[in-house]
Each structure stands twice: as C-alpha cells, then as structure tokens.
Amino acid sequence: MLIRLFRTSQPILAILLLLPIGLTSYASYTYHFTTLEANGMPFYDGILFLVGGMPTWVRVTISMSLIYLQAIHLQFILKRHEVLYKESWLPALMYILLATMLPEFQWFQPMLFINSLLLFALDRIFFLYKNDKPLALDFDVGFIIGLASLFYLPLLVFIIFFGAALILLRPFSWRDWATGIIGVALPLFFAFCYYFLTDHLILLYEKMVLSGIGKPKGIGELLKREYLLSLSAPALVIIIGLMKQLSNFYKNVTRTRLNQLVIILFAITGIIAVVFNDTPQVSHFLILAIPASVWAGYYFLSIKRILIAEVSLILVIAGWTFNNFF
C-alpha cells in the first residue's frame, strides 16, 4: 500500500511525510536526544552558542525541520535534473527514514547543517551539464564547500568530488577549476581575516587542528552491535538499489547517466570525509543518507513485485522503530 502510494508524485504526500518526522521527534525528545559539543569549527560553534542554552524541544524542532526540508529539497533536485527514470516521493520517504534511522543522526550536530549545504551544491553541480555560462555555478559550488568546511573541516575533501564532477559534466577549462578553488578559499579567507582582526588567530589554528583530518578509522569501531541487525534490511535495500541502477545504466539518457555517476562520486567522497578524521562519530555518517536514499528509492521504484517491495519496506521501518523506540 505504502509503495503504491509513494510511487506517485502527488504533492499532498509532502504533508504525509510529516508523520515519521513527528514520531521521530517524540522518540528523540523522550529517549535519546543530545547536543554534540563544540567541534572546534567556527560555524557550528557559533550556532551552538546561539541555541545551546535554549530548551531541548527547540533543538529537536530545528533538527527535525532540517531533515524534513532536506527530504523535500532532495525530491525537488531529483525531479528537476531527471536523476531517476520516474518521478516519485520514494527518495524523500527513504531520506527521512535513513536520516532518522539511528539516534545519533537526530542529535543536534554539524552534519544536519552540512547536508542542507551539500544539497544546494549538488543542485548547482547538476546544472553544469551543457551549460554555456558555468563560472557562476563553479563559484557557488566551491563557496558552498568552503562554508561546509567551516562546520566540519574534513568536508574540504569535497573539492575532489567537485573536480571529478567537472571532468564528468564539462570539457576541460582552467577557468572552471580556478573559479571553484576561489569559491572554496573565500569563506576560509573570511574566517582567517575575522580571527586575525580580533587577535584570535591562534584560536583558529587550534580549532582546525581539533577538527582536522587524520588517519582513517574502521567503521566497525563506531557502530554498536545492536545496530547491525536493524541496519541489515536498509543496507540490503540500498545495495540492491545501487546494483539495479547500474544494471539499467545504459538504458538512460546521457544526462541521467552522468547525474547518477555524480551521486556515486558523492557517496565515495562522503565516506572519505567521515573516516579520515581523528574523531569520527556515527553521526557523521548522516552525510551518506543523501546518496543512500536515492538508491533505496530506486529499489522501491523499479521492483516489479509489490509484495516484495512492501515486505522490504516493513523490514526497514521495523529497524527504524527498534532503533528509535527500544
């Protein structure tokens, strides 16, 4: 029933997505919500300074609102750039389920804000395909990556993602690369100037060292044992969805194929940004909810046997329920 419903593109389904958001908000507020401490980067520390002393329900509302808006934005991006072969609300539904799958994802933490920024960057990157005036887009993407790095320094690795996307979507032009690098550097330069003018330059150095890039950590060191069973169904759906997408890769038009490759590059870069960190946390994996929801949505969209799809969704929801309420 749910699969048939969310396979449509009816706008009213955006309201129905508020149901899992509301349930998650209750569970989060009641059982496990927390606020991650300052991570040493100026933007997150600044936001934490503003809202850290507010009641818990305010921070829960901010967190859940960001996840809901990200799901709607992702749906809009996939539709506008024809990333999937058919429009549906399944990726948005899967984003909400995956972005709230673990309690750590729902905490007040930097990745909540970073995902919003990266969705804007992804939207601008998709616009690069066959664009006659790409320089403004190049700068926008670079600037957004620079802003994101002021929440979480290892996000600078997304410069590699941007470069790979340029190779995929555009013929080589040094102007594209130079403009993107300027965009990345500008927020960092402004941060440097602020700390220099306020005579706190050593503080900026300490912040960047605290949130710096380090040796890779094993994923198994981070996940709790009780998560392994509850995450098995979502992981299987995501993997099968990716495999089905790759098996149908050449059935799509060129624009769709390239956009799907960009999503894969996004996932690879996100993994690198998370594991190459001195203090990796489960909450950092929230960044992977963006590509994972695309592949999970593709799985439910393309599967022909509705019964299997419904059972798969029930298993995903069961894992989501266990993690949030038990």
ROLOFI-779829 format. One record per residue (C-alpha): x, y, z; residue in three letters. Coordinates in steps of 0.2 Angstrom, whole numbers, padded with zeros to 4 digits, always signed. Each point is the difference from the previous one (the first is absolute). Example, Ala and Ser with C-alpha at 12.3 -4.5 7.8 and 13.67 -1.06 7.14 Angstrom:
REM ROLOFI-779829
rec px: +0062&py: -0022&pz: +0039&res: Ala
rec px: +0006&py: +0017&pz: -0003&res: Ser
This chain:
REM ROLOFI-779829
rec px: +0000&py: +0000&pz: +0000&res: Met
rec px: +0013&py: +0012&pz: +0005&res: Leu
rec px: +0011&py: -0004&pz: -0015&res: Ile
rec px: -0014&py: +0003&pz: -0012&res: Arg
rec px: -0004&py: +0016&pz: +0009&res: Leu
rec px: +0017&py: +0008&pz: +0000&res: Phe
rec px: +0004&py: -0006&pz: -0018&res: Arg
rec px: -0012&py: +0014&pz: -0006&res: Thr
rec px: +0006&py: +0019&pz: +0000&res: Ser
rec px: -0016&py: +0007&pz: +0009&res: Gln
rec px: +0006&py: +0016&pz: +0009&res: Pro
rec px: -0011&py: -0005&pz: +0015&res: Ile
rec px: +0012&py: -0013&pz: +0004&res: Leu
rec px: +0012&py: +0013&pz: +0007&res: Ala
rec px: -0012&py: +0003&pz: +0014&res: Ile
rec px: -0001&py: -0019&pz: +0003&res: Leu
rec px: +0019&py: +0000&pz: +0002&res: Leu
rec px: -0003&py: +0010&pz: +0016&res: Leu
rec px: -0006&py: -0016&pz: +0009&res: Leu
rec px: +0017&py: -0008&pz: +0002&res: Pro
rec px: +0007&py: +0016&pz: +0004&res: Ile
rec px: -0012&py: +0003&pz: +0014&res: Gly
rec px: +0002&py: -0018&pz: +0007&res: Leu
rec px: +0019&py: +0002&pz: -0001&res: Thr
rec px: -0001&py: +0017&pz: +0009&res: Ser
rec px: -0010&py: -0008&pz: +0014&res: Tyr
rec px: +0013&py: -0015&pz: +0002&res: Ala
rec px: +0015&py: +0012&pz: -0002&res: Ser
rec px: -0007&py: +0012&pz: +0013&res: Tyr
rec px: -0005&py: -0014&pz: +0012&res: Thr
rec px: +0014&py: -0012&pz: -0001&res: Tyr
rec px: +0016&py: +0005&pz: -0008&res: His
rec px: +0002&py: +0017&pz: -0006&res: Phe
rec px: +0017&py: +0009&pz: +0004&res: Thr
rec px: +0010&py: +0014&pz: -0006&res: Thr
rec px: +0018&py: -0003&pz: -0006&res: Leu
rec px: +0013&py: +0011&pz: +0008&res: Glu
rec px: +0009&py: +0013&pz: -0010&res: Ala
rec px: +0011&py: -0008&pz: -0013&res: Asn
rec px: +0012&py: +0014&pz: -0002&res: Gly
rec px: -0006&py: +0008&pz: -0016&res: Met
rec px: -0007&py: +0017&pz: +0000&res: Pro
rec px: -0017&py: -0002&pz: -0008&res: Phe
rec px: -0006&py: -0015&pz: +0011&res: Tyr
rec px: +0007&py: +0008&pz: +0015&res: Asp
rec px: -0009&py: +0016&pz: -0004&res: Gly
rec px: -0017&py: -0008&pz: -0002&res: Ile
rec px: +0003&py: -0010&pz: +0016&res: Leu
rec px: +0003&py: +0016&pz: +0009&res: Phe
rec px: -0016&py: +0007&pz: -0006&res: Leu
rec px: -0012&py: -0015&pz: +0003&res: Val
rec px: +0010&py: -0011&pz: +0012&res: Gly
rec px: -0008&py: +0008&pz: +0015&res: Gly
rec px: -0018&py: -0001&pz: -0007&res: Met
rec px: -0012&py: -0013&pz: +0006&res: Pro
rec px: +0002&py: -0018&pz: -0007&res: Thr
rec px: -0016&py: +0001&pz: -0010&res: Trp
rec px: +0007&py: +0015&pz: -0010&res: Val
rec px: +0015&py: -0010&pz: -0006&res: Arg
rec px: -0010&py: -0015&pz: -0004&res: Val
rec px: -0012&py: +0010&pz: -0010&res: Thr
rec px: +0015&py: +0008&pz: -0010&res: Ile
rec px: +0008&py: -0018&pz: -0003&res: Ser
rec px: -0016&py: -0007&pz: -0006&res: Met
rec px: -0005&py: +0015&pz: -0011&res: Ser
rec px: +0017&py: -0001&pz: -0008&res: Leu
rec px: -0002&py: -0019&pz: -0004&res: Ile
rec px: -0018&py: +0003&pz: -0007&res: Tyr
rec px: +0006&py: +0015&pz: -0011&res: Leu
rec px: +0014&py: -0010&pz: -0006&res: Gln
rec px: -0011&py: -0014&pz: -0006&res: Ala
rec px: -0011&py: +0012&pz: -0009&res: Ile
rec px: +0015&py: +0009&pz: -0008&res: His
rec px: +0007&py: -0017&pz: -0005&res: Leu
rec px: -0016&py: -0004&pz: -0008&res: Gln
rec px: +0000&py: +0016&pz: -0010&res: Phe
rec px: +0018&py: -0002&pz: -0006&res: Ile
rec px: -0003&py: -0018&pz: -0006&res: Leu
rec px: -0016&py: +0006&pz: -0009&res: Lys
rec px: +0008&py: +0015&pz: -0008&res: Arg
rec px: +0016&py: -0009&pz: -0006&res: His
rec px: -0009&py: -0016&pz: -0005&res: Glu
rec px: +0012&py: -0011&pz: +0011&res: Val
rec px: -0012&py: -0014&pz: +0000&res: Leu
rec px: -0010&py: -0007&pz: -0014&res: Tyr
rec px: -0017&py: +0004&pz: +0008&res: Lys
rec px: -0006&py: +0013&pz: +0012&res: Glu
rec px: -0006&py: -0006&pz: +0017&res: Ser
rec px: +0001&py: +0005&pz: +0019&res: Trp
rec px: +0009&py: -0016&pz: +0004&res: Leu
rec px: +0018&py: +0008&pz: +0002&res: Pro
rec px: -0007&py: +0013&pz: +0011&res: Ala
rec px: -0009&py: -0013&pz: +0011&res: Leu
rec px: +0016&py: -0010&pz: +0000&res: Met
rec px: +0011&py: +0015&pz: +0005&res: Tyr
rec px: -0011&py: +0003&pz: +0015&res: Ile
rec px: +0001&py: -0018&pz: +0006&res: Leu
rec px: +0019&py: -0001&pz: -0003&res: Leu
rec px: +0004&py: +0017&pz: +0007&res: Ala
rec px: -0010&py: -0005&pz: +0016&res: Thr
rec px: +0005&py: -0018&pz: +0000&res: Met
rec px: +0013&py: +0002&pz: +0014&res: Leu
rec px: -0002&py: +0011&pz: +0015&res: Pro
rec px: +0017&py: +0008&pz: -0003&res: Glu
rec px: -0006&py: +0006&pz: -0017&res: Phe
rec px: -0014&py: +0010&pz: +0009&res: Gln
rec px: +0011&py: +0009&pz: +0013&res: Trp
rec px: +0004&py: +0018&pz: -0002&res: Phe
rec px: +0016&py: -0001&pz: -0010&res: Gln
rec px: +0010&py: +0007&pz: -0014&res: Pro
rec px: -0006&py: -0012&pz: -0014&res: Met
rec px: -0018&py: +0006&pz: +0002&res: Leu
rec px: +0006&py: +0017&pz: -0007&res: Phe
rec px: +0013&py: -0008&pz: -0012&res: Ile
rec px: -0013&py: -0010&pz: -0009&res: Asn
rec px: -0011&py: +0015&pz: -0004&res: Ser
rec px: +0016&py: +0009&pz: -0007&res: Leu
rec px: +0005&py: -0016&pz: -0010&res: Leu
rec px: -0017&py: -0001&pz: -0008&res: Leu
rec px: +0001&py: +0017&pz: -0007&res: Phe
rec px: +0018&py: -0004&pz: -0006&res: Ala
rec px: -0007&py: -0016&pz: -0009&res: Leu
rec px: -0014&py: +0010&pz: -0008&res: Asp
rec px: +0013&py: +0013&pz: -0007&res: Arg
rec px: +0011&py: -0014&pz: -0006&res: Ile
rec px: -0014&py: -0009&pz: -0010&res: Phe
rec px: -0003&py: +0017&pz: -0009&res: Phe
rec px: +0018&py: -0001&pz: -0007&res: Leu
rec px: -0005&py: -0012&pz: -0013&res: Tyr
rec px: +0000&py: +0009&pz: -0017&res: Lys
rec px: +0000&py: +0017&pz: +0008&res: Asn
rec px: +0007&py: +0014&pz: -0010&res: Asp
rec px: +0003&py: +0011&pz: +0015&res: Lys
rec px: +0007&py: -0011&pz: +0014&res: Pro
rec px: +0012&py: +0012&pz: +0009&res: Leu
rec px: -0014&py: +0006&pz: +0012&res: Ala
rec px: -0005&py: -0018&pz: +0004&res: Leu
rec px: +0019&py: -0005&pz: +0002&res: Asp
rec px: +0002&py: +0014&pz: +0013&res: Phe
rec px: -0017&py: -0005&pz: +0009&res: Asp
rec px: +0006&py: -0018&pz: +0002&res: Val
rec px: +0017&py: +0005&pz: +0006&res: Gly
rec px: -0007&py: +0013&pz: +0012&res: Phe
rec px: -0013&py: -0013&pz: +0007&res: Ile
rec px: +0014&py: -0012&pz: +0003&res: Ile
rec px: +0010&py: +0013&pz: +0009&res: Gly
rec px: -0014&py: +0004&pz: +0011&res: Leu
rec px: -0003&py: -0018&pz: +0004&res: Ala
rec px: +0018&py: -0002&pz: +0005&res: Ser
rec px: -0003&py: +0014&pz: +0013&res: Leu
rec px: -0012&py: -0013&pz: +0009&res: Phe
rec px: +0011&py: -0015&pz: -0003&res: Tyr
rec px: +0018&py: +0002&pz: -0007&res: Leu
rec px: +0001&py: -0017&pz: -0008&res: Pro
rec px: -0014&py: +0006&pz: -0012&res: Leu
rec px: +0015&py: +0008&pz: -0010&res: Leu
rec px: +0002&py: -0017&pz: -0008&res: Val
rec px: -0016&py: +0005&pz: -0010&res: Phe
rec px: +0012&py: +0010&pz: -0011&res: Ile
rec px: +0005&py: -0017&pz: -0008&res: Ile
rec px: -0019&py: -0004&pz: -0002&res: Phe
rec px: -0002&py: +0017&pz: -0009&res: Phe
rec px: +0015&py: -0003&pz: -0011&res: Gly
rec px: -0006&py: -0017&pz: -0005&res: Ala
rec px: -0017&py: +0007&pz: -0004&res: Ala
rec px: +0007&py: +0013&pz: -0011&res: Leu
rec px: +0010&py: -0014&pz: -0010&res: Ile
rec px: -0017&py: -0009&pz: -0002&res: Leu
rec px: -0011&py: +0014&pz: -0004&res: Leu
rec px: +0011&py: +0013&pz: -0010&res: Arg
rec px: +0014&py: +0001&pz: -0012&res: Pro
rec px: +0016&py: +0005&pz: +0008&res: Phe
rec px: +0002&py: +0019&pz: +0004&res: Ser
rec px: +0012&py: +0007&pz: +0012&res: Trp
rec px: -0012&py: +0014&pz: +0004&res: Arg
rec px: -0012&py: -0013&pz: +0007&res: Asp
rec px: +0013&py: -0006&pz: +0012&res: Trp
rec px: +0007&py: +0017&pz: +0005&res: Ala
rec px: -0017&py: +0007&pz: +0003&res: Thr
rec px: -0005&py: -0015&pz: +0011&res: Gly
rec px: +0016&py: +0001&pz: +0010&res: Ile
rec px: -0003&py: +0018&pz: +0003&res: Ile
rec px: -0017&py: -0004&pz: +0006&res: Gly
rec px: +0007&py: -0012&pz: +0013&res: Val
rec px: +0013&py: +0011&pz: +0006&res: Ala
rec px: -0011&py: +0015&pz: +0002&res: Leu
rec px: -0009&py: -0005&pz: +0016&res: Pro
rec px: +0016&py: -0007&pz: +0008&res: Leu
rec px: +0008&py: +0017&pz: -0004&res: Phe
rec px: -0014&py: +0009&pz: +0008&res: Phe
rec px: +0002&py: -0011&pz: +0016&res: Ala
rec px: +0018&py: +0004&pz: +0000&res: Phe
rec px: -0002&py: +0018&pz: -0002&res: Cys
rec px: -0013&py: +0000&pz: +0015&res: Tyr
rec px: +0011&py: -0009&pz: +0011&res: Tyr
rec px: +0015&py: +0011&pz: -0005&res: Phe
rec px: -0009&py: +0016&pz: +0003&res: Leu
rec px: -0006&py: -0006&pz: +0017&res: Thr
rec px: +0017&py: -0006&pz: +0005&res: Asp
rec px: -0006&py: -0018&pz: +0001&res: His
rec px: +0010&py: -0007&pz: -0014&res: Leu
rec px: +0008&py: -0014&pz: +0012&res: Ile
rec px: -0018&py: -0004&pz: +0004&res: Leu
rec px: -0004&py: -0004&pz: -0018&res: Leu
rec px: +0015&py: -0011&pz: -0001&res: Tyr
rec px: -0005&py: -0010&pz: +0015&res: Glu
rec px: -0018&py: -0002&pz: -0007&res: Lys
rec px: +0006&py: -0007&pz: -0016&res: Met
rec px: +0012&py: -0012&pz: +0008&res: Val
rec px: -0014&py: -0006&pz: +0012&res: Leu
rec px: -0011&py: -0003&pz: -0015&res: Ser
rec px: +0014&py: -0005&pz: -0012&res: Gly
rec px: +0002&py: -0014&pz: -0012&res: Ile
rec px: +0009&py: -0016&pz: +0007&res: Gly
rec px: +0003&py: -0018&pz: -0003&res: Lys
rec px: -0015&py: -0010&pz: -0006&res: Pro
rec px: -0010&py: -0010&pz: +0013&res: Lys
rec px: -0010&py: -0016&pz: -0002&res: Gly
rec px: -0018&py: +0001&pz: -0001&res: Ile
rec px: -0002&py: -0015&pz: +0011&res: Gly
rec px: +0008&py: +0010&pz: +0014&res: Glu
rec px: -0014&py: +0012&pz: +0000&res: Leu
rec px: -0016&py: -0010&pz: -0002&res: Leu
rec px: -0009&py: -0008&pz: +0015&res: Lys
rec px: -0003&py: -0018&pz: -0001&res: Arg
rec px: -0019&py: +0002&pz: +0002&res: Glu
rec px: +0000&py: +0011&pz: -0016&res: Tyr
rec px: +0007&py: -0014&pz: -0011&res: Leu
rec px: -0017&py: -0010&pz: -0001&res: Leu
rec px: -0011&py: +0016&pz: -0002&res: Ser
rec px: +0011&py: +0007&pz: -0013&res: Leu
rec px: +0001&py: -0016&pz: -0010&res: Ser
rec px: -0017&py: +0002&pz: -0010&res: Ala
rec px: +0004&py: +0019&pz: -0004&res: Pro
rec px: +0018&py: -0005&pz: -0006&res: Ala
rec px: -0007&py: -0014&pz: -0011&res: Leu
rec px: -0013&py: +0011&pz: -0008&res: Val
rec px: +0013&py: +0013&pz: -0003&res: Ile
rec px: +0013&py: -0012&pz: -0008&res: Ile
rec px: -0013&py: -0008&pz: -0011&res: Ile
rec px: -0007&py: +0017&pz: -0005&res: Gly
rec px: +0018&py: +0005&pz: -0005&res: Leu
rec px: +0002&py: -0016&pz: -0010&res: Met
rec px: -0016&py: +0001&pz: -0009&res: Lys
rec px: +0004&py: +0018&pz: -0004&res: Gln
rec px: +0017&py: -0005&pz: -0008&res: Leu
rec px: -0008&py: -0015&pz: -0009&res: Ser
rec px: -0012&py: +0012&pz: -0008&res: Asn
rec px: +0013&py: +0014&pz: -0003&res: Phe
rec px: +0001&py: +0000&pz: -0018&res: Tyr
rec px: -0019&py: +0000&pz: -0002&res: Lys
rec px: +0000&py: +0018&pz: +0005&res: Asn
rec px: +0004&py: +0016&pz: -0009&res: Val
rec px: +0017&py: +0007&pz: +0001&res: Thr
rec px: -0005&py: +0014&pz: +0013&res: Arg
rec px: -0008&py: -0013&pz: +0011&res: Thr
rec px: +0015&py: -0011&pz: -0001&res: Arg
rec px: +0012&py: +0014&pz: +0005&res: Leu
rec px: -0010&py: +0006&pz: +0014&res: Asn
rec px: -0001&py: -0018&pz: +0007&res: Gln
rec px: +0019&py: -0001&pz: -0001&res: Leu
rec px: +0001&py: +0017&pz: +0010&res: Val
rec px: -0011&py: -0008&pz: +0013&res: Ile
rec px: +0013&py: -0015&pz: +0001&res: Ile
rec px: +0014&py: +0013&pz: +0001&res: Leu
rec px: -0009&py: +0009&pz: +0014&res: Phe
rec px: -0001&py: -0016&pz: +0010&res: Ala
rec px: +0018&py: -0005&pz: -0002&res: Ile
rec px: +0006&py: +0018&pz: +0005&res: Thr
rec px: -0012&py: +0000&pz: +0015&res: Gly
rec px: +0008&py: -0017&pz: +0007&res: Ile
rec px: +0017&py: +0008&pz: -0002&res: Ile
rec px: -0005&py: +0016&pz: +0009&res: Ala
rec px: -0007&py: -0011&pz: +0015&res: Val
rec px: +0013&py: -0013&pz: +0002&res: Val
rec px: +0015&py: +0012&pz: -0002&res: Phe
rec px: -0003&py: +0009&pz: +0016&res: Asn
rec px: +0009&py: -0001&pz: +0017&res: Asp
rec px: -0017&py: -0001&pz: +0009&res: Thr
rec px: -0012&py: -0009&pz: -0012&res: Pro
rec px: -0018&py: -0002&pz: +0007&res: Gln
rec px: -0015&py: -0010&pz: -0005&res: Val
rec px: -0009&py: +0017&pz: -0003&res: Ser
rec px: +0012&py: +0004&pz: -0013&res: His
rec px: -0007&py: -0013&pz: -0011&res: Phe
rec px: -0016&py: +0010&pz: -0002&res: Leu
rec px: +0008&py: +0007&pz: -0016&res: Ile
rec px: -0002&py: -0017&pz: -0008&res: Leu
rec px: -0019&py: +0001&pz: +0002&res: Ala
rec px: -0001&py: +0011&pz: -0016&res: Ile
rec px: +0007&py: -0013&pz: -0013&res: Pro
rec px: -0007&py: -0015&pz: +0010&res: Ala
rec px: -0018&py: +0007&pz: -0001&res: Ser
rec px: +0002&py: +0002&pz: -0019&res: Val
rec px: +0005&py: -0018&pz: -0002&res: Trp
rec px: -0013&py: -0006&pz: +0013&res: Ala
rec px: -0013&py: +0010&pz: -0009&res: Gly
rec px: +0006&py: -0008&pz: -0017&res: Tyr
rec px: -0002&py: -0017&pz: +0008&res: Tyr
rec px: -0018&py: +0003&pz: +0005&res: Phe
rec px: -0004&py: +0009&pz: -0016&res: Leu
rec px: +0007&py: -0014&pz: -0012&res: Ser
rec px: -0005&py: -0016&pz: +0009&res: Ile
rec px: -0015&py: -0008&pz: -0009&res: Lys
rec px: -0006&py: -0011&pz: +0013&res: Arg
rec px: -0010&py: +0011&pz: +0012&res: Ile
rec px: -0001&py: -0013&pz: +0014&res: Leu
rec px: +0019&py: -0001&pz: +0001&res: Ile
rec px: +0001&py: +0019&pz: +0000&res: Ala
rec px: -0012&py: +0001&pz: +0014&res: Glu
rec px: +0008&py: -0013&pz: +0010&res: Val
rec px: +0017&py: +0009&pz: -0002&res: Ser
rec px: -0007&py: +0016&pz: +0005&res: Leu
rec px: -0008&py: -0008&pz: +0016&res: Ile
rec px: +0017&py: -0007&pz: +0004&res: Leu
rec px: +0008&py: +0018&pz: -0002&res: Val
rec px: -0013&py: +0008&pz: +0011&res: Ile
rec px: +0002&py: -0014&pz: +0013&res: Ala
rec px: +0018&py: +0004&pz: +0001&res: Gly
rec px: -0004&py: +0018&pz: +0001&res: Trp
rec px: -0013&py: -0003&pz: +0014&res: Thr
rec px: +0012&py: -0011&pz: +0010&res: Phe
rec px: +0014&py: +0013&pz: +0000&res: Asn
rec px: -0011&py: +0014&pz: +0004&res: Asn
rec px: -0012&py: -0007&pz: +0013&res: Phe
rec px: +0009&py: -0015&pz: +0008&res: Phe
